[in-house]
Amino acid sequence: MTSENDGINPAAEPSGTGCVECLAAGTWWFHLRRCAECGHIGCCDDSLHKHASKHAHATGHPVIQSFEPGEDWFYDYRTGDMFDGPSLKPPHSHPRDQPTPGPEGLVPRHWQAVLARGEEGA
């Protein structure tokens, strides 16, 4: 997979340093994923809102890459497979000083319990 037709566009720039939808809504995420086709940054399926998957289903963009520091794996929603892919345009992760979960100041103190319940609140 190395072209837009395969769901990967190495020239696409990341849409920012955090989940686009969570930032707009003033909420928080657990981990971040990058759409390998358009660069959209969304939160992972372990996050409350699962914006990366929602983006993939809404747009038909089938491949994501982790947007976490030190991770470079890809995932294909069509097959459910993880794989090694090409180098995408930097940056390759959110800033190392950005906390996980994030963003800073919006994460509830007992965030693990919130994720376990699957609902926002504290």
Stockholm file with secondary structure:
# STOCKHOLM 1.0

chainA/1-122         MTSENDGINPAAEPSGTGCVECLAAGTWWFHLRRCAECGHIGCCDDSLHKHASKHAHATGHPVIQSFEPGEDWFYDYRTGDMFDGPSLKPPHSHPRDQPTPGPEGLVPRHWQAVLARGEEGA
#=GR chainA/1-122 SS CCSGGGTCCTTCCCSCSSCHHHHHHTCCBSSEEEETTTCCEEECTTSSSCHHHHHHHHHCCCEEEECSTTCCCEEETTTTEEECCCCCSSCCSSCTTSCSSBSTTTSCTTHHHHHHHTSSCC
#=GC SS_cons         CCSGGGTCCTTCCCSCSSCHHHHHHTCCBSSEEEETTTCCEEECTTSSSCHHHHHHHHHCCCEEEECSTTCCCEEETTTTEEECCCCCSSCCSSCTTSCSSBSTTTSCTTHHHHHHHTSSCC
//
